[in-house]
Amino acid sequence: MKIIEFNLVTNKMKKMMIEDLEYLYSKLYINENLEKIESLLGSEIEKWMKNKVISGAICMKDEKMVGFLFAELKNDEQKKQAWVPSFGIATFGEDNDKILYELYKHCSSQWIELGYFEHVIETLDIDNQVFSLQMLGFAFQQVHGLLKLSNYKEGESDAKISIRSLRKNDSDVLRDMADIIYRYQIASPVYAPLKVETIKRIRDGYASLVNDDEVMLYISETDRPVAFQALWEADYGYLVPEKCVDLSIAGTYADVSHSGVGTKLMNYVVKDLILKGYRWLSADWRITNISARRFWNTKCGFNITKYRMIRIIDSDISYAKFK
């Protein structure tokens, strides 16, 4: 096997990448956009490689590409990450584990040397890629799923609620409902900490939804608001079918959780989306958010399309010691 650095990747190799990814994606249950996937991927990869700081490599064997691994090097105020999108990782052939091992061994040493100790990889749920990453020390962080609306099975609920859409005077209601999400995220067993200033931005962001003409927002009420969902039409892409809506935000107050409120709201939203001509619904959730996993994956029937996996390396360990 031969490792080729990113800066030596040719247009022919990029074409091979796209063709190989097209084959991998054909194994997913989503097939409505496969006839366009090559042009979609080509456009996305070209734009990504042109506009981002990229570090990665391709693995070749007998003049044939057998795998590749590319990361965007993200650097903001809070953290430095080597971020691999779902189209930035693939292995082909019988030696998948070995190929991925050699690629990660090569690429990660460069990331560490550059000061990127947090490695994030989005991986498709196919070809044991998830298991191979676990063997390299990666852990699950986020789950992404899709639901075909015609396959949704309406859940039983006798919750006494009314459901309405967004009103212009709902800003204070939404600001308060922001607490549902972040309080759950920072608590056990999710433990996703947020800074105070970040929480303020989240609350203000929720309140500003009243000014967003593209949001589809539904609020469940008893004598007060108890749950909500906020959705936006999703951009068609290599993992997003046509006529898809992204369920970006959803929350139910803890004191009415498990009472059927969320189920009744979901039944209403799915029916409304079908009436509006949509066919798919996408969502993502923290894997440690047990309630979300049970609801979206088990109860609502979302099929998992990809995982976000993460490995954080102790930055106190001097890389020089291992050279």
N, C-alpha and C positions, 0 to 999 in steps of 0.2 A: 504493500500500500504506500502511496505517495501523498504527502500533505502539500497543498498549494495555497500560498497566502492570498488573502483577499485582493491585494493590489495587483496580483498577476492573473486574476480571473478574466477570461476572454468572453466575448459575446457568444461564442459557440457554447461555452460552459454554462452561461446564463440560460441559454435556450434549453440545454439539457436539464438544468434545475427545474425550469417551468414544466417541462414534459414529465419529469419524475414526480413533481408535486401533483400534477394533474392525475397521474395514476394513483397516488396515495389518496387523494380526495375522492376518487371514484369509489373507494371502499366505505365512505360515509353513507348514511342512509339518505342524505340530502342529494337529490340528483336533478333538481329543477333547473339549475344554472350551470350544469357541467359542460354544456355545449359552448359556453362562453368563458369557461374558467381559465383557458390559456391566455386570452387577451386580458382578462381581469388581473390575473396574477402577474403577467408581464408588465402591465402598466403600474401595478402596485410596487413590484420589486424594483423596477427602474426608478420610480419616484423616490422610494425609500433609500436606495443606494446613492442617489444623487444628492439628496438633501440632508442626510444624517451622517454622523461620525460613526463609521462602521469598523468593526474588528472581527475577523473570522477567517475561515479556511474551507477548502474543498478537499475531499479525499478521493483519490483516483486509484484504480486497480486495473491493470491490463488495458489502459487507454479508455476505461469506462468509469464514469462517476459513480461512486458507491455511497457517497454521503457528503453533507455539508453542514456547517454551523456558523452562523453570522449573528453578531450582537450589535445593537445600537448602544453606544456609550453615552448614557444619560448623566448629566451633571447639574444638579440644582442646589438650592441652599441647604436642603436637609440631608441629601444622600447622593452617592454616586452608584449607579447601577449599570451592569452589562445586561441589556434587555434583549432577549431573543424572541421575535414574534413567531407566530405559528408557521409562517412560510420561511423562517430562517433556520429551520432544523429538519433534517430528513436523513434516513439511512435506507439502503436497499441491498437485498441479498441475504444470504444465510448468516453472515457474520455481523448482524446489526449491533449486538452488544460491543463487540470488539471495535467496530468502526466508530461508534459513538464515544467509546472510551478514548480512542486515539485522538479524535477531534477535540473532545473536551480537555483532555490532558494538554494538548498543544495550545488551544485558544485560551483556556483559563489561566495558564501561566503568564500569558501576555496581559490579560485583564488585571491580574493581581499586581504585576509589575507596574502597571499604570495607575494603581491605586483603587481599582474597582473590586471591592470585596463582597458585594452583594450581586449574585447572579440570578436572573429571573428568566425562565424559559416557558413560553406558551407551547404546549404540545398537544397534538391531536390524540384522540383516544383509540389509536390503532397500532398494530404491529409491535406490541410490547414496549413501545417507546417510553411509556410512563414507568414501567417496571425498571427499564434500563436506567432512567434518570434517578429513580429511588436508590439504585445500587451505587450511584455516584454521589449520594448524599443529599439529593433534592427532596423537599417535602411539599405536599400539596398546600396551596394557598387559596386559589380562586377556581370556581367551576363556571363554565359557560354552557348554556343549553338552548335548544330550540324546541318549540312546540308547534306542530301543525294543528291549526285551530279546528279543523274538521275532525281531528282525532281526540279532542278534549272530551272527557267524560264528566258531565256535570255532577258536582258533589252535593250531597244532602246537607241541608242546613235549615234550621227553623229560627235562625237569629232574627230578632225583631229590629230591623234597621231600614232606613231609607237611603237611597243612593242618588247622588246628584253630581253634576259636573262643576267645574271651576267657576267662581264668581270673582268679579273685580275687587270686592271688599274682603277677600279671603287671606290677605297677606299675613295678618296676625295669627290666624288659624294655622297657616302653613309654617310660620316661624316656630310655633309651639310644637307642631308635629315633627319638625326636624329632630327634636329630642329623642323620638322613638328610635331612629336609626343609630345615631352616634352613641346613645347610652347602651344600646344592645351591643354595638361593635366594641366598645371599650371594656365591657364586662366579661366575666367567665362564661364560656370557655374560648371566646373569640380573641380577646386581648389585642385589639388593634388600637393602640393609643393615639390620641389626637391632642395637639396643642390648643391652648385656650383661644388663640387668635384664629386657628383653623375652625373651631366650633362656631365662633362668631360669623365667619365667612359662610359656613354651611347654613346657619339659621337665616342670614340675610339672603343667601341664594334661594332658599326655599320660598321666602316671602316674595321675592321678585318674580316667581313663576306666574303671578297674576298678569304680568306684562308680556309673557311669552305666548305669541299667537299660535305656535306650533305644538304646544303641549296638549296632550289629552289627559286631563286630570279628573279622577273620580274620588268622591269623598263619601264614606259611609257615616251615617249619623243615627244616634238614638236621641237622647235629649242633649247630646253634644257630639262633636266629631270623634269617631273612634278608630277609623282606618282610612287609608287612601292609597291610590296608585297613580303614578305619573308616567306617561308613555310618550314616545316620539317615534315618528316614522323613521325606519332604519334605512341607511344608504345601501343600495344593492351592491354586493361585493362577492369575493371568492368564497366566503363562508356565510353569506347572508342571502337568502332567496329573495325573489321579487315579492312585493306586497307583504313586507315584514315590518312589524312594529317592535321597538325595543322597550321592554318594561324596565325602565331605568331606576325607579324608586318605588318602594312599597313598604308600608308599615302598619302595624296594628298595636294599639296601646296594650300593655301587658295585662291590665286588669280585665280585659275582655278577650284575651287570647284564648284559643281552644274552645271558643263558644260558637263557632260557625260563622263569625263575622267575615273573616278572610275568604272563606269558601263562597259565601253568598256574593261578596264583591267580585270574586274571580268569575263566577258564573255570569254575572251581569256584564263584566268587561268583555269576556270572550264573545258573548252574543252581540254586543254592540260593535266590536271590531269586525265580525263577520258581516254585519249589516253594512258597514262602511267599505266593504270590499277587500279587507285584508285576509291573508291566508296563513301567516306565520307570526309567531311571537318569540322573541329572544329575551333571555334574562341571564344574569350571573350573580353568584353569591359566594361568600366565604365558606370554605369547606368545613370550618370549625363552627359555623352558624348552624347548629343542629336543626333548629326550627325551620330555617329557610330550606335546608336540604330535604327535610321530610315533606315540606309543603310543595316546593317547586318540582323536585325530582320524583318523589314517591307518589304524592297525592295528585298533582296536576299533570304529571306525565311528560315533563321536559326531558328530552334526550340529550345526553352530554355530548358536546362537539369537541371541546378542548378543555384542558386544565392549565392553570398558571401555577408553575412550580418554582420554588425558591431555595437557594442555598446561600447562607450568610457565613462567611469565613472570618475567623477572628483576626481583626486587623492589627492586633498587638504582636502577632507572630511575624517576625521579620522575614520577608521573602528571601532576603540574601542568604539566610541559613540553609535554604534548600537548593540553591543554585549549584 
